[in-house]
Amino acid sequence: MWLLFGSLIIGALIGWFRILPEPILNLAGKGMMFGVLVLLFSMGLRIGVDENTLAQMGNYGWQAFIFALATIFGSVVFVIFLEKIFLKEKLLLEEMVTSSLPPSTLVEEDEEMEKLQEGEKEEQEKEEQGKFNSFGMIILILGVFIAGILLGVGPFPEEGETYLPTLTDIALYFTLLMVGVDLGLNRDIWKHILKAGWQVLLPPIGVALGSIVGAMLVGMLFGWSLREGGAVGAGFGWYSLSGVLISDLHSVSLGTIAFLSNIFREVLAIILVPILAKKLSPLALVAPGGATSMDSTLPVIVAVGPKGIGIIAIISGFLLSLSVPILVPLVLG
């Protein structure tokens, strides 16, 4: 577990202090994606060579769907609960972002916020120009995962199975190192988190609590322990990492459920957010997407939400993404 945390922290320090040359640091995103694909391929191999897990895929898919529904429902409920406790007055999102800042710095912070919003708009335009990109990424990830399963079922040599854990470990540490570098490079978001006010922490805290508690309750129904169920919920929609983490730390069976559950969560969030837009508060509207509210579900949230929702969604998704490689091992114990 400590090697996982160490990889993440070292990567964050490399990114924050720009220890490596800029061209290399800029490859962190591609490096992270490469590591994830290797991890998913090895995860598919481990499923393919495990006849018991392979035979249970249909059952795992059903469990994963219920887990996804439970994590979304729990997230929304907990965010609303925290709002009622800590926000006595209904603030506009713009007020929430600036409420903790002294008047002398508001002009400067407004300029910085506009830059963040401009960056967010550019990101949205890219997403809108090619919505296939998000689904194309899911198809690529599923394709690599399925290819691993097929190879495991078919021509993969038995002696190769002994090297799978080593391959997974190396790819996992590399991926977390790249995740850390990417997080460390995002200095602007860290600045806005520190200056925006404590209220912007309510969505990620509510999503984290609601996802884990909801998954724990559902996990008990399917015969999993509280820790096992909670670990599935602690993926927060980041299917490409959480499933592999759980497979490596616990079992391929639970990792498969986590992987499928978090894929279902992202797809369900894209469908549900427009439906719930007029029924939920702005903060709760960020909840269904979990960690994906900063990328794949961001365009949907911005399209149907009020002005300023994008910043809240980015901050929430960023903090939840950061917590996945930390909370999954901690919850599993």
WOQUI-V849330 format. One record per pair of residues at least 24 apart in sequence whose ideal C-beta (glycine too) atoms are under 7 Angstrom apart, sorted by the first residue. I is the first residue (numbers start at 1). J is the second residue. D is the distance in whole Angstrom. If there is no record, write none. Layout:
i=I j=J d=D
i=I j=J d=D
//
This chain:
i=1 j=329 d=5
i=3 j=173 d=6
i=4 j=176 d=6
i=4 j=325 d=6
i=4 j=329 d=6
i=5 j=326 d=7
i=7 j=173 d=5
i=7 j=176 d=4
i=7 j=177 d=5
i=7 j=180 d=7
i=8 j=176 d=5
i=8 j=179 d=6
i=8 j=180 d=4
i=8 j=325 d=5
i=9 j=180 d=6
i=10 j=177 d=6
i=10 j=180 d=6
i=11 j=176 d=7
i=11 j=177 d=4
i=11 j=178 d=6
i=11 j=179 d=6
i=11 j=180 d=2
i=11 j=181 d=4
i=11 j=184 d=7
i=12 j=180 d=4
i=12 j=183 d=5
i=12 j=184 d=4
i=13 j=184 d=7
i=14 j=181 d=5
i=14 j=184 d=6
i=15 j=180 d=7
i=15 j=181 d=4
i=15 j=182 d=7
i=15 j=183 d=7
i=15 j=184 d=2
i=15 j=185 d=4
i=16 j=184 d=4
i=25 j=181 d=6
i=25 j=185 d=6
i=28 j=178 d=5
i=28 j=181 d=4
i=28 j=182 d=5
i=28 j=185 d=7
i=29 j=182 d=6
i=31 j=178 d=4
i=32 j=175 d=6
i=32 j=178 d=4
i=32 j=179 d=6
i=32 j=182 d=6
i=35 j=171 d=5
i=35 j=174 d=5
i=35 j=175 d=3
i=35 j=178 d=6
i=36 j=175 d=6
i=36 j=240 d=5
i=36 j=241 d=7
i=37 j=144 d=5
i=38 j=171 d=4
i=39 j=168 d=7
i=39 j=171 d=5
i=39 j=172 d=6
i=39 j=175 d=6
i=39 j=244 d=4
i=40 j=141 d=6
i=40 j=144 d=5
i=40 j=145 d=5
i=40 j=148 d=7
i=40 j=240 d=6
i=40 j=244 d=7
i=41 j=144 d=5
i=41 j=147 d=7
i=41 j=148 d=4
i=42 j=148 d=7
i=42 j=164 d=6
i=42 j=167 d=5
i=42 j=168 d=5
i=42 j=171 d=7
i=43 j=145 d=7
i=43 j=148 d=7
i=43 j=243 d=7
i=43 j=244 d=5
i=43 j=247 d=5
i=43 j=255 d=6
i=44 j=145 d=5
i=44 j=146 d=7
i=44 j=147 d=7
i=44 j=148 d=2
i=44 j=149 d=4
i=44 j=152 d=7
i=45 j=148 d=5
i=45 j=151 d=6
i=45 j=152 d=4
i=45 j=156 d=6
i=45 j=164 d=6
i=46 j=152 d=7
i=46 j=164 d=6
i=46 j=247 d=7
i=46 j=252 d=5
i=47 j=149 d=5
i=47 j=152 d=6
i=47 j=252 d=6
i=47 j=256 d=6
i=48 j=148 d=6
i=48 j=149 d=4
i=48 j=150 d=7
i=48 j=151 d=6
i=48 j=152 d=2
i=48 j=153 d=4
i=48 j=156 d=7
i=49 j=152 d=4
i=49 j=156 d=6
i=49 j=161 d=6
i=50 j=252 d=6
i=53 j=252 d=5
i=53 j=253 d=5
i=53 j=256 d=6
i=54 j=153 d=7
i=56 j=253 d=7
i=60 j=253 d=7
i=60 j=256 d=5
i=60 j=257 d=5
i=60 j=260 d=6
i=61 j=260 d=6
i=63 j=222 d=5
i=63 j=257 d=5
i=64 j=257 d=5
i=64 j=260 d=4
i=64 j=261 d=4
i=64 j=264 d=6
i=65 j=264 d=5
i=66 j=218 d=6
i=67 j=215 d=6
i=67 j=218 d=5
i=67 j=232 d=5
i=67 j=257 d=7
i=67 j=261 d=4
i=68 j=261 d=5
i=68 j=264 d=4
i=68 j=265 d=4
i=68 j=268 d=6
i=70 j=214 d=4
i=70 j=215 d=6
i=70 j=217 d=7
i=70 j=218 d=4
i=71 j=211 d=4
i=71 j=214 d=5
i=71 j=215 d=6
i=71 j=233 d=5
i=71 j=265 d=6
i=72 j=265 d=6
i=72 j=268 d=6
i=72 j=269 d=7
i=72 j=272 d=7
i=72 j=288 d=5
i=73 j=214 d=6
i=74 j=210 d=3
i=74 j=211 d=6
i=74 j=213 d=5
i=74 j=214 d=3
i=75 j=206 d=6
i=75 j=207 d=4
i=75 j=210 d=4
i=75 j=211 d=5
i=75 j=287 d=4
i=75 j=288 d=7
i=75 j=290 d=7
i=76 j=210 d=7
i=76 j=280 d=7
i=76 j=284 d=5
i=76 j=287 d=5
i=76 j=288 d=7
i=77 j=210 d=6
i=78 j=206 d=4
i=78 j=209 d=5
i=78 j=210 d=3
i=79 j=202 d=6
i=79 j=203 d=6
i=79 j=206 d=3
i=79 j=207 d=7
i=79 j=210 d=7
i=79 j=283 d=6
i=79 j=284 d=5
i=79 j=287 d=5
i=80 j=281 d=7
i=80 j=284 d=5
i=82 j=202 d=5
i=82 j=205 d=7
i=82 j=206 d=5
i=83 j=202 d=6
i=83 j=281 d=6
i=83 j=283 d=6
i=86 j=202 d=6
i=87 j=199 d=7
i=93 j=282 d=6
i=93 j=306 d=6
i=93 j=307 d=7
i=93 j=308 d=3
i=93 j=309 d=6
i=93 j=312 d=6
i=94 j=308 d=5
i=96 j=197 d=6
i=96 j=199 d=5
i=96 j=200 d=7
i=97 j=196 d=5
i=97 j=197 d=7
i=97 j=308 d=6
i=97 j=311 d=6
i=99 j=197 d=5
i=100 j=197 d=4
i=100 j=198 d=7
i=101 j=195 d=6
i=109 j=195 d=6
i=116 j=188 d=6
i=116 j=192 d=6
i=116 j=311 d=6
i=117 j=310 d=7
i=117 j=311 d=7
i=120 j=310 d=5
i=120 j=314 d=6
i=124 j=298 d=7
i=124 j=299 d=5
i=124 j=302 d=6
i=127 j=299 d=4
i=128 j=299 d=6
i=134 j=296 d=5
i=138 j=263 d=7
i=141 j=240 d=6
i=168 j=248 d=5
i=169 j=248 d=7
i=172 j=244 d=7
i=172 j=248 d=6
i=176 j=325 d=6
i=179 j=325 d=7
i=183 j=322 d=6
i=186 j=318 d=7
i=189 j=314 d=7
i=189 j=315 d=7
i=189 j=318 d=5
i=192 j=315 d=7
i=193 j=315 d=6
i=196 j=315 d=7
i=200 j=312 d=6
i=200 j=315 d=5
i=202 j=283 d=6
i=203 j=283 d=5
i=203 j=286 d=5
i=203 j=287 d=6
i=203 j=312 d=6
i=203 j=316 d=4
i=204 j=316 d=5
i=204 j=319 d=4
i=204 j=320 d=5
i=206 j=287 d=6
i=207 j=236 d=6
i=207 j=287 d=5
i=207 j=290 d=5
i=207 j=316 d=7
i=207 j=320 d=6
i=208 j=320 d=7
i=208 j=323 d=6
i=211 j=236 d=6
i=211 j=290 d=6
i=212 j=331 d=7
i=227 j=331 d=6
i=227 j=332 d=6
i=227 j=333 d=5
i=228 j=254 d=6
i=230 j=331 d=4
i=231 j=258 d=7
i=231 j=328 d=5
i=231 j=331 d=5
i=231 j=332 d=5
i=232 j=257 d=6
i=232 j=258 d=5
i=232 j=261 d=6
i=234 j=324 d=7
i=234 j=327 d=4
i=234 j=328 d=5
i=234 j=331 d=5
i=235 j=262 d=4
i=235 j=324 d=6
i=235 j=328 d=7
i=236 j=290 d=4
i=236 j=291 d=4
i=236 j=320 d=5
i=236 j=324 d=6
i=237 j=262 d=5
i=237 j=265 d=5
i=237 j=266 d=5
i=237 j=289 d=6
i=237 j=290 d=4
i=237 j=291 d=5
i=237 j=292 d=4
i=238 j=262 d=6
i=238 j=291 d=5
i=238 j=321 d=6
i=238 j=324 d=5
i=239 j=263 d=5
i=239 j=266 d=7
i=241 j=324 d=6
i=241 j=325 d=7
i=242 j=324 d=6
i=242 j=328 d=6
i=245 j=325 d=7
i=245 j=328 d=5
i=245 j=329 d=7
i=246 j=328 d=6
i=249 j=329 d=6
i=249 j=332 d=5
i=250 j=332 d=6
i=265 j=290 d=6
i=266 j=292 d=5
i=266 j=296 d=6
i=266 j=297 d=7
i=269 j=297 d=5
i=270 j=297 d=6
i=270 j=300 d=6
i=273 j=297 d=7
i=273 j=300 d=5
i=273 j=301 d=6
i=273 j=304 d=6
i=274 j=300 d=6
i=274 j=304 d=5
i=277 j=304 d=4
i=277 j=305 d=7
i=282 j=306 d=5
i=282 j=309 d=5
i=282 j=312 d=7
i=283 j=312 d=7
i=285 j=309 d=7
i=286 j=312 d=6
i=286 j=313 d=5
i=286 j=316 d=5
i=290 j=320 d=6
i=291 j=317 d=5
i=291 j=320 d=4
i=291 j=321 d=5
i=291 j=324 d=6
i=292 j=317 d=6
i=293 j=317 d=4
i=294 j=318 d=5
i=294 j=321 d=7
//
